[in-house]
């Protein structure tokens, strides 16, 4: 992966090497940070880089910070403006991944969430696939359970809670799988290690509700709209039993990082004919048209990085 050249840090764009915190930083020691993940897509024909649904992402970023009692020094418009400035500074003509991070600035010993000062940093790097086999991933049901809302809320992107994801992902990959499907404390399907989950069963597109300890995914919400409005699919949000996934005709992971990755086997059981199915294929094709500016009715979801007038209007 090509590393960043610059970072937004302490209110300005600086060389990446200057963006650092001390060893006693509160968020580094206690996991009391929040992060986001955005993608920007390069359209070669239009010579344009499109940032996908940034206002929605920054809204969730701010809501995640509220879960930790953080008072951020920037609003959504500020974060969008600084992200565009950063992407312009990087000058890449490629698909990009943007990582905003909110953290407590204090260097101290002691766990708490009150009377601490929050700061924001942002980096952006060229980024392609998250999963190697995104047209045919082999998943397993994890022995780990997803964190519970009454322990660490999964609906926000809290840094410390991703230890749960790391345990899940490492065990799955060391066992020879690409990814894992994680159950919640009730034994229902929650999501992947860091992705939302959908399955197709009896012609319906089914996904767990946001009350089943899942991230409130923006890609998830996007695909619900595209599936219903453009592909005419029936979309159902409900709890999913473990054994239902073995009977699905199709399934896939989705998220900003993973985008849309077809699941073709679960615990060595093939789904359908063991290949990426028609629903996932159609959704992937439509999604990638949308994020690269190819579907006019969804242009409001896109912020062009190299269009000064549009950026000003969006902010």
C-alpha positions as CSV (number, residue, x, y, z in Angstrom):
1,X,0.0,0.0,0.0
2,X,1.3,3.5,-0.9
3,X,1.5,5.5,2.3
4,X,0.2,9.0,2.8
5,X,2.3,12.1,2.1
6,X,0.3,14.5,4.1
7,X,-2.2,14.5,7.0
8,X,-4.7,16.9,8.4
9,X,-3.4,17.2,12.0
10,X,-4.1,19.8,14.7
11,X,-6.1,22.0,12.4
12,X,-3.9,22.1,9.3
13,X,-2.3,20.0,6.5
14,X,1.1,18.9,7.5
15,X,3.7,16.3,6.2
16,X,2.6,12.9,7.4
17,X,5.8,12.4,9.4
18,X,4.8,15.4,11.6
19,X,1.4,13.9,12.6
20,X,2.1,12.0,15.8
21,X,1.0,11.6,19.4
22,X,2.9,10.6,22.5
23,X,3.2,7.2,24.1
24,X,0.9,8.2,26.9
25,X,-1.9,9.5,24.7
26,X,-5.2,8.5,26.2
27,X,-6.8,7.1,23.1
28,X,-3.7,5.0,22.2
29,X,-3.6,3.5,25.7
30,X,-7.3,2.9,26.4
31,X,-9.0,2.6,22.9
32,X,-11.0,5.8,23.5
33,X,-11.0,7.0,19.9
34,X,-13.4,6.8,17.0
35,X,-12.7,6.6,13.3
36,X,-14.4,6.7,10.0
37,X,-13.8,5.3,6.5
38,X,-14.6,7.0,3.3
39,X,-13.8,6.1,-0.3
40,X,-13.1,8.4,-3.2
41,X,-13.4,6.9,-6.7
42,X,-11.4,8.0,-9.7
43,X,-13.3,8.4,-13.0
44,X,-10.7,8.4,-15.8
45,X,-13.1,9.5,-18.5
46,X,-14.1,12.6,-16.5
47,X,-10.7,13.1,-15.0
48,X,-12.5,13.4,-11.7
49,X,-12.2,12.0,-8.2
50,X,-15.6,11.5,-6.5
51,X,-15.9,11.3,-2.7
52,X,-18.8,9.0,-1.9
53,X,-21.5,10.2,0.6
54,X,-19.1,12.3,2.7
55,X,-21.8,14.1,4.6
56,X,-23.4,10.8,5.7
57,X,-20.0,9.5,6.8
58,X,-19.1,12.6,8.8
59,X,-22.5,12.5,10.4
60,X,-21.8,9.0,11.6
61,X,-18.3,10.0,12.6
62,X,-19.7,12.8,14.8
63,X,-22.4,10.5,16.3
64,X,-19.7,7.9,17.1
65,X,-17.8,10.6,18.9
66,X,-20.9,11.4,21.0
67,X,-21.0,7.8,22.2
68,X,-17.6,8.5,23.9
69,X,-18.7,12.0,25.2
70,X,-16.3,13.6,22.7
71,X,-16.9,17.2,21.7
72,X,-15.2,17.6,18.3
73,X,-13.7,20.9,17.3
74,X,-15.1,20.5,13.7
75,X,-18.6,20.0,12.2
76,X,-19.4,18.0,9.1
77,X,-18.8,20.9,6.7
78,X,-15.4,21.5,8.2
79,X,-14.5,17.9,7.9
80,X,-15.6,17.8,4.3
81,X,-13.6,20.9,3.5
82,X,-10.4,19.6,5.1
83,X,-10.8,16.2,3.5
84,X,-11.0,17.7,0.0
85,X,-8.0,19.9,0.8
86,X,-6.1,16.8,1.8
87,X,-7.1,14.8,-1.3
88,X,-6.0,17.7,-3.5
89,X,-2.7,17.9,-1.7
90,X,-2.1,14.1,-2.3
91,X,-2.9,14.6,-6.0
92,X,-3.6,10.9,-6.7
93,X,-5.5,9.9,-9.8
94,X,-6.7,6.6,-8.3
95,X,-9.3,5.2,-6.0
96,X,-8.6,6.5,-2.4
97,X,-9.4,5.5,1.1
98,X,-9.9,8.3,3.7
99,X,-9.4,7.7,7.4
100,X,-10.7,10.4,9.8
101,X,-9.7,9.7,13.4
102,X,-10.9,11.5,16.6
103,X,-8.9,11.0,19.7
104,X,-8.4,12.4,23.2
105,X,-5.3,14.6,23.3
106,X,-4.3,14.2,26.9
107,X,-1.3,12.2,28.0
108,X,-2.2,10.7,31.3
109,X,-2.8,7.5,33.4
110,X,-6.4,6.9,34.2
111,X,-9.6,5.7,32.4
112,X,-12.4,8.1,31.9
113,X,-14.4,9.9,29.2
114,X,-15.1,13.2,30.8
115,X,-13.0,16.4,31.0
116,X,-10.8,15.4,28.1
117,X,-10.0,17.3,24.9
118,X,-10.8,15.8,21.5
119,X,-8.8,16.3,18.4
120,X,-9.3,15.1,14.8
121,X,-6.7,13.8,12.2
122,X,-7.3,12.7,8.7
123,X,-5.2,10.7,6.2
124,X,-5.9,9.5,2.7
125,X,-4.2,6.7,0.7
126,X,-4.7,4.9,-2.6
127,X,-6.6,1.7,-1.9
128,X,-8.0,-1.2,-3.9
129,X,-9.5,-4.5,-2.7
130,X,-10.0,-5.2,1.0
131,X,-10.6,-8.9,0.4
132,X,-8.6,-10.8,-2.2
133,X,-11.5,-13.1,-3.3
134,X,-14.3,-10.5,-3.4
135,X,-16.0,-12.4,-6.3
136,X,-16.1,-15.6,-4.2
137,X,-15.2,-15.4,-0.6
138,X,-15.2,-18.4,1.7
139,X,-16.5,-17.5,5.2
140,X,-16.9,-19.3,8.5
141,X,-19.2,-18.8,11.5
142,X,-16.9,-17.3,14.1
143,X,-16.7,-18.7,17.6
144,X,-16.3,-15.1,18.9
145,X,-19.5,-13.1,19.6
146,X,-20.0,-9.5,18.4
147,X,-19.7,-6.9,21.2
148,X,-23.1,-6.0,22.7
149,X,-24.7,-2.6,22.8
150,X,-24.6,-2.7,26.6
151,X,-20.9,-3.4,26.6
152,X,-19.4,-1.4,23.7
153,X,-21.9,-0.1,21.1
154,X,-21.2,-1.7,17.7
155,X,-23.3,1.0,15.9
156,X,-20.3,3.4,16.2
157,X,-16.7,3.0,15.0
158,X,-15.0,3.0,18.3
159,X,-11.3,2.1,18.1
160,X,-11.2,-0.1,21.2
161,X,-14.1,-2.3,20.0
162,X,-12.1,-3.4,17.0
163,X,-10.1,-5.8,19.1
164,X,-13.2,-7.9,18.8
165,X,-12.9,-7.7,15.0
166,X,-9.2,-8.5,15.1
167,X,-9.8,-11.7,17.1
168,X,-12.5,-12.7,14.7
169,X,-10.5,-12.0,11.5
170,X,-7.2,-13.6,12.6
171,X,-8.9,-16.8,13.7
172,X,-10.8,-17.1,10.4
173,X,-7.8,-16.4,8.2
174,X,-5.5,-18.8,10.2
175,X,-8.1,-21.5,9.7
176,X,-8.0,-20.9,5.9
177,X,-11.1,-18.7,5.4
178,X,-11.3,-15.3,3.8
179,X,-13.7,-13.9,6.4
180,X,-16.0,-14.7,9.3
181,X,-19.7,-14.2,10.0
182,X,-20.2,-13.2,13.6
183,X,-23.2,-13.9,15.8
184,X,-24.5,-11.5,18.5
185,X,-25.2,-12.4,22.1
186,X,-28.6,-13.7,21.1
187,X,-27.1,-16.2,18.6
188,X,-28.4,-14.2,15.6
189,X,-26.2,-13.2,12.7
190,X,-24.7,-9.7,13.2
191,X,-22.1,-9.0,10.5
192,X,-18.6,-9.9,9.3
193,X,-15.5,-8.9,11.2
194,X,-15.8,-5.4,9.8
195,X,-18.5,-5.6,7.2
196,X,-22.3,-5.7,7.1
197,X,-24.0,-8.9,5.9
198,X,-26.8,-9.6,3.4
199,X,-28.2,-12.9,2.1
200,X,-30.7,-13.8,-0.6
201,X,-33.3,-16.4,0.4
202,X,-36.5,-17.3,-1.5
203,X,-36.0,-14.2,-3.7
204,X,-35.8,-11.7,-0.8
205,X,-32.8,-9.7,0.1
206,X,-32.4,-10.0,3.9
207,X,-30.1,-8.2,6.3
208,X,-29.9,-7.9,10.1
209,X,-31.6,-4.8,11.7
210,X,-29.4,-2.1,13.3
211,X,-30.7,-3.3,16.7
212,X,-28.8,-6.6,16.3
213,X,-25.5,-5.2,17.3
214,X,-24.2,-4.1,13.9
215,X,-22.5,-1.0,12.5
216,X,-25.0,1.4,11.1
217,X,-23.4,1.0,7.7
218,X,-23.6,3.7,5.0
219,X,-22.9,1.2,2.2
220,X,-25.5,-1.1,3.8
221,X,-28.0,1.8,3.6
222,X,-27.0,2.6,0.0
223,X,-27.5,-1.0,-1.1
224,X,-30.9,-1.2,0.5
225,X,-31.9,1.8,-1.6
226,X,-30.4,0.6,-4.8
227,X,-31.9,-2.9,-4.4
228,X,-35.4,-1.7,-3.7
229,X,-35.5,1.4,-6.0
230,X,-33.5,0.3,-9.0
231,X,-33.5,-3.5,-9.0
232,X,-37.1,-4.0,-7.7
233,X,-36.0,-6.4,-5.0
234,X,-37.9,-7.0,-1.8
235,X,-35.6,-6.0,1.1
236,X,-36.3,-7.3,4.6
237,X,-34.5,-6.2,7.8
238,X,-34.9,-8.9,10.4
239,X,-32.9,-11.2,12.7
240,X,-31.2,-14.1,10.9
241,X,-30.6,-17.5,12.5
242,X,-27.3,-19.2,12.1
243,X,-28.6,-22.1,10.1
244,X,-30.4,-19.8,7.6
245,X,-27.2,-18.7,6.1
246,X,-26.4,-22.3,5.0
247,X,-29.7,-22.3,3.0
248,X,-29.2,-18.9,1.3
249,X,-29.1,-18.8,-2.5
250,X,-26.6,-15.9,-2.3
251,X,-24.9,-13.8,0.3
252,X,-22.4,-11.0,0.5
253,X,-20.4,-8.6,2.7
254,X,-20.6,-4.9,2.2
255,X,-18.9,-1.8,3.6
256,X,-16.8,1.1,2.6
257,X,-13.6,-1.0,2.8
258,X,-14.9,-4.3,1.4
259,X,-17.4,-2.6,-1.0
260,X,-19.4,-5.6,-2.1
261,X,-17.8,-9.1,-1.7
262,X,-19.8,-12.2,-2.7
263,X,-19.8,-15.1,-0.3
264,X,-19.9,-18.3,-2.2
265,X,-19.1,-20.8,0.6
266,X,-19.8,-20.9,4.3
267,X,-18.1,-23.5,6.5
268,X,-17.3,-25.5,3.3
269,X,-21.0,-25.4,2.2
270,X,-21.5,-23.9,-1.2
271,X,-24.2,-21.2,-1.6
272,X,-26.3,-21.8,-4.7
273,X,-24.0,-23.2,-7.4
274,X,-20.9,-22.0,-5.5
275,X,-20.4,-18.9,-7.7
276,X,-21.3,-15.3,-7.4
277,X,-25.0,-15.1,-8.1
278,X,-27.2,-12.8,-10.2
279,X,-28.4,-10.5,-7.4
280,X,-24.9,-9.8,-6.1
281,X,-23.6,-9.4,-9.7
282,X,-26.3,-6.8,-10.5
283,X,-25.8,-4.9,-7.2
284,X,-22.1,-4.8,-7.7
285,X,-22.4,-3.5,-11.3
286,X,-24.9,-0.8,-10.3
287,X,-22.9,0.2,-7.2
288,X,-19.7,0.8,-9.1
289,X,-21.5,2.8,-11.7
290,X,-23.0,5.0,-9.0
291,X,-19.8,5.6,-7.0
292,X,-17.9,6.6,-10.1
293,X,-20.5,9.2,-11.2
294,X,-22.2,7.0,-13.9
295,X,-25.8,7.4,-12.6
296,X,-27.0,10.9,-12.7
297,X,-29.9,10.6,-10.2
298,X,-27.4,9.7,-7.5
299,X,-25.0,12.6,-8.2
300,X,-26.0,14.2,-4.9
301,X,-24.2,11.4,-3.1
302,X,-20.9,12.5,-4.8
303,X,-18.6,15.3,-4.0
304,X,-16.1,15.9,-6.9
305,X,-12.7,16.7,-5.4
306,X,-11.4,18.8,-8.3
307,X,-14.4,21.0,-8.8
308,X,-14.0,24.1,-6.6
309,X,-17.5,25.5,-7.2
310,X,-19.3,22.2,-6.3
311,X,-17.2,21.8,-3.2
312,X,-18.2,25.2,-1.9
313,X,-21.9,24.4,-2.6
314,X,-21.6,21.1,-0.8
315,X,-20.1,22.6,2.3
